[in-house]
Amino acid sequence: MKHNLKITVILLAMFITTQLIGIYVVNHYAPVKVINNQVTEMPSSPELPFGLETPVVQRESQYNGLFLGIVVAFIFAILLFLLLTRFKVEFVLKLWFFVVVVIALSVSFLSILSPITKFALIFSIFLAFILGIVKIYRRNFIVHNATELFIYPGIAAVFVPILNVWTIIALLILISVYDAWAVWHSGIMQKMAKYQINKLKIFSGFFVPYFGKGMRQKIKNWKRTLTKSQLRKKKIKVSIAILGGGDVVFPIITAGVMLKTLGLTSAFFVIAGATLGLAYLFLFSKKKKFYPAMPFITAGILLGIVVSYLIL
């Protein structure tokens, strides 16, 4: 096991929580819902904030073009990120992260607050703006992980309407192949993660620092034998457990696609499969080694989709 049981449970709990939040947020904005096993177009669905609009899909063939657009946008985003890191323009990258965070949080918060108050949009943007500043420019560990729970549901709400079952499966396979290549072959993923953590002081994903068992014992011994000034001079090694944002958002998107295709039970099957795949990786991975999570998560998701079609 790469991390101790406590940290593994925390990561899995955060993963499951954001998946469930994602189902709620995606369903809130969905123009299509499954009612009594029938796909029903809603006469009106809540609008996304900031004028965000997803294309209205009238024919199945349109999904193919939208899929290609997503792939091109994904490639462009990676190349742009690598280009900006090469020229070390951290302020641009931080601003990029800040804008994405504010938009995604606003989408999620609006879905939660709109049934409560007519000023939901104002409150959502204000709250997202404040949390975005703290997250990107103030570096608060609790705020970072708390906002991650709502960022990926907001992103998923934008993409679910323009994907169907076949295109999301194709996207999952492509992302899994890229993830495996980027981690095991090129090392790009590790470099990007280290750059975010060390240079930008931010990370797109769950981030849980903790002391290893040996380090905890050393700290206890130091506290008994050293003064506070001596203790401050000691170097303390902190272990880090991370789960990338892509590993979180793609299961939400898939669950959302299955939600509008077969209903809520199917979405839960996808979440369960993704969680099993991630849990398998956590349990059987080894310390000090890097692993691509998406191949394992995708395997679990595909299992959930197959079970959905067999049972429902």
N, C-alpha and C positions, 0 to 999 in steps of 0.2 A: 504493500500500500504506500503510495507516494506521500500522502499526508496522514496525520494521526486521525483516529476515528472521529474525534470532536470536530475537527476542521472539515473533514469530508462530509459530515452530517450538515454542518452549517452551509457549505457550498450547495449541497443537494436541496436543502430547505429553501435557499434563496432562488435556486433555479426553478423549483416547483411553484413557489409563490409568484414569481414574475410570469410564469406560463398561465397561471389562473387569472392573474390580473389582465394578461394579454387577451384571454378569451372574452372577458367582460368588455374591454375597450374595443376590440375588433367587432364584437356583436353590436355594440352601441352605434357604430357608424355604418354597419353593413346595409347596403341597399337591397340585399337578398337574404332572406331567412328561411330556415326549414321549419315549417309548422305542420304537425301531424304527418311527418314523413313526406311532405310536399314542399318543393321549392317555391317560395312565394316572394314576388317582388313587392317591396314596401312602397306605398304611394309616395312617401317622403321619408328621407333619412336625414339625421343630423349632419350638418356640414362641418368639414374640417376647418380649423382656424387658419388665419393668415392667407386665406384665399386658395388653400391647397385643394386641388381637384384631381380626382383620378378619372381616366378615360372611361366612358360608358361602353361596356362590351355588349354588342348586339349579336355578334356571330362568334362561334367557337374558333374560327380561323383567326380572329383578331388576337387571341391569346398568344399565338406563335410570334407575331410581330412585337407584341409587348414584351414577351420573353427575351427576344433578341435585344430589345432596347435596354432591359434590365442588365443583361450580360455586358453589353457595351458600357453602360454607366458604371458597373462594378469594376471593369478593367480600367476605365478612365480614372476612377477614384483612387485605385491602388497606385497607378502610375503617377498621378498628381501628388499623392502623399509621399512617394519615394523621391520625386523631384524636389518637393519642398524640404524634405529632410536632408537632401544632398546639399542644398544651399543654406541650410540651417536657419530658416526663417521661422523661428519658434512662435513669434507673435502672431503670424498668419495662421499657423496650425492651431494655436490656442483659440483664436477667434473662430476658426472653422468648427472646432469642437463645441465652443460656446453656443454658436448659432444652432447647430444640430440639437444640442441638449435642450435649449429653450423651446425650440419647435416641438420636439418629441414629448417633452414634459407637458407642454401646453395642451397637446392633443389628448394625452392621458388624463390630465387633471380636469379638462373640460367635460369629458365623458362621465366623470365622477361627480362633478359639481353642478352640472346642468340640471339634474332633477331636483336640486336643493335650492338654487337661487337663480334669479334672472340676471344677476351680475356675474355669472359663472365665467364668461370669457375674460372679463377684466381681472377677476381673482386668479384665474388659471395662468394668465400671462405674467401677472405680477409675481406670483409664487414661483413660477418657472424661472423668471429672470433672477430673483434673489438666490434661489438654490443653484442656478447656473453659475453665478458669480462665485459663490462659496465653493462649489465643486471644482471649477476650473482654475480660479485664481487664489483661493484661500486654502485649499488642500485639507479638507476635513474628512477623515476616514469614515465616520458614520454617515455623513451627508453623501459621500461618494456612493456607497453601497445602497443607501436608501433610494437615491435617485435612479440608480441602475434598474431597480425594480419597475420603474415607470417609463423609462426611456424606450426600452425595446417594444413594449406594447404600443407606444405611440408610433414608432417606426412601422411596425407590422400593420397597423390600421391603414397606412397609405398603400401598402403593396398587396394586401390580400385581395382587393377587388379586381386586380389586373392579372391574377394568376388562377389557373385551374389545376386539377389533380395532375395531369400529365406534365404541365410546364413546371410545377413545383417539384415534382420528382426529378425532372431533368436538371433543374437548378440545384437540388440537393446533391445529385451525383457530381455535377461540375464542381461545386464548392468543396465536396469531400476529396475529390482528386487534387484540386488546388491546395487544400489544407495539408494533405499528405506530402505533396511535393514541396510545399513551402516550409514544412517542419523537418522532414526526413532527408530531403535532397539539397535544397538551396539554403535553408536556414533563414529565409527572409522573415518568417513569422517571429522567430526569436529576436532577430535584430529590431524589428518594428516594435515588439513589446518592450525591449530594453530601452529603446530610444524614447518611447512614451514615458516610461517610468523614470529613467535617469535624467533625461533632458527636458521633456515637457512637464514632468512631475504630475502627469495624469495617466489614466489607463482606461481604455474602452472595454469594460468588463468588470466582473466581480474581483475584488482585490482584498485578500485577508492576510495581514501580517501576523505572525505568531512566533513564539519562542520554541525551539526544539527542546526535547526532554533534557539533554545534557546542558543546554544553555540555561534553562530554568534552575537547575541544580547549582550551577555556577553563581547565578545571581543571588540565590538564597545564601550561599556561603559567603559571598562578598558582603552582603548586608549585615552578616553577623560579625565580620572581622574588619571591615573597612569603614572609614568615615565617609560622610556624604561627598566631600570634595574629592576624595580618592575614588569613590564610586563613579563620579561623573567622568573621570578620565579613562575609565575602562571601556574597551571596545566590545559592544554587544552585538552578536550576530543574530539577525532576524530572518526567519524563513518566510517565504511568501507563497500563498496559494492563490492562483489566478484562474479565471475562466473567461475566455474571450467573449466579446459582445456578439460576434457572429454565431458562436455556439449556443447563444441564448435566443437570438432573434429568429433564426430560421425554423426552429421547432414551433415558435409562436405563429409564424406565418403559415406553416403547414397545418397547424391545428385550426387556424382561421379558415383556410381553404376547405378543409374537411367539414368544418362547422357549417359553411354555406352550401356544402355538397350533400352531406349525409346527416348532419345534425350534431347536437351537443355530445352524444355518446361517442361518436367517431372522433371528435376533437379530444376527448379524454383518453381514448385509446392511443392517439398520437403522443399526447403528453406522457402517458405511462411508458410507451415504448422508448421515447427520447430519454426519459429519466433512467430506465433500465440500462440503456446503452451507456449513458454517462456514468452511472454507478459502477458498471462493469469496468470501465476505464479507470476510475478512481481506485477500485479494489485491487486490480491486477497490475497497475503501473508501478514502476520502480522509482525510488528516490533519485534525484539529480539527473533524470532523463526527461526529454521533451517528447510529448505525444500529440498528434493531431486529434482533436476531439470529434470533429465532424464525421469522420468515417464511422465511428462507433455510434454517435447520435443518429446518423442517417440510417444505419442498420436497424436501430430500434424504431425509428419513425416508420420505415417501410413495413416493419412487422405490424405496427399499429394500423397502417392503412390496409394491409392484407386482412387482418382480423376484422376490421370494419366492414369490408365488402363481403366477408364470409358470414358474419353474424347479422348485420343490419339489412 
